[in-house]
Amino acid sequence: MIKRLIFFTIAIVIVATSVLFIQKWYLSSQGEILSYSLTAIYIFHFIAYLIIVVAVELLSKKLPNQVGFFYLASVFIKIGFFVLIFKDAIFAETPMNFLERISIIIPFFMFLIFEAIYSGKLMNAQ
């Protein structure tokens, strides 16, 4: 449990940090200024990732057949909290341009892929 969790967490930290800096570099090279904090979005997704994988890991010991359902529900809850926390940026008066929209989607799918791989490996191990 701990070994898998540490391995995936180190991997996501390396990948997320790299993607964050590349994304910030690209946005600054395009002269784009976001109406929200990109770092805050990455921090939100990382904290949600930790909560989800730890909960999935703990749940797999008690109810191994329910891990997939729990993961699916946790993704919807994560989206709900994301919209609740970042509602000012998402539902702003001025519509977001393409770079602002893609800057929200990139970290979401990146962390979603890592969470899905973690949950899938956990379910296959049982």
N, C-alpha and C positions, 0 to 999 in steps of 0.2 A: 504494500500500500504506500508506504512512505517513499520508497525508491521511485515508483511510477509517478507519484505526485511531485516530487522534487525534480525529476527529469523533465516532465511536461512544463512545470513552472519556470525552470531555467530556460527551456526552449522558447516559451512564450515571451519571457522578458527580453531575450535576445532579439527575437523576430519583431516584437512590438516596438522596442526601442529603435531598431534599425528602420522600420517602416515609418515611425513617427518622425525621425530626423530627415529621412528622404522626403516625406510628405511636406514637412516644414520648409525644407530647402526648395522644393519645387514651387510651393506657394509663394515664397519670397522671390524666387526668380521670375515668376509671372506677375509680381507686384500685387498679389492678392492679399487682402486683409480680411480675415474671417470675422464674422459677427459673434463668434463664440470661442471658447477656449478649447483648442484641439487637444491640449494636454489633459484637460479635465475629462474629455470624452474617453481618452485612453485609460486614465486612472479609473473611471467608472467601470469600463469593460474589464479591466484587470481585477478589480475587487469583486465584480460579479462572477468572473471566471473562477476565482478562488472559492467563493461561496458555493458555486454550483458543483465544482469537482469534489470539494470536501463533502458536501451533502450527498452527492452521488456515491462517493466511496463509502460513506457511513451507511447509507441506505442499502447498498449492495450486500452488506453483511446481514441485515435484518430481513429484507425483502428482495432477494436477487431477481425475481421475475418482474418486479415493478420498476426497475432502473430506467428503462426506456420511456415509460410513461412519465416518470418524475422528471427526466431530462426535458421532455417535450413541454411539460407544464412550466418548468423553470425558465425555458426560453421565452415563453409568453409573458411570464412575470417580469423577466429582465427587460423586455421591450416596454412593458407598462411603466416600470420605474424609470426607464430612460426617457420616455416621453414626458413623464411627470417632472423629472429633474430638469430636463433641457427644453421645456415647453416654450420658454421665451425665445429661444433661438429657432426652434422648429416652426412655431406659429407666429413669427414676426410679421409686422405690417408689410414690410418689403419682402417680396419673394426671394428665395435663395437662388443664386446662380449655380451653374453646373459644378464648379469647383467646390462650392460650399456643400452641395448635396453629396458629392462623391466623397468629400472629406468626412462625412458622417457615416457613409456606408462602408468605407474601407475597413475601419477598425471593427465595426459590427461583424462583418463577415469573417474577418481574420480570427477574431476570438471565437466566433461561432464554430468555425472549422476545427479549432483546437479543442473546444469543448466536445464536439461530436466525435472526434477521433479518440479522445480520452474515454468518453462513455462507451464507445464501440469496443475499444480494447478491453475495457472492464467487463462488458457483457460477454465478449468472446472468451475471456479468461475463466469464466464460470461454467 
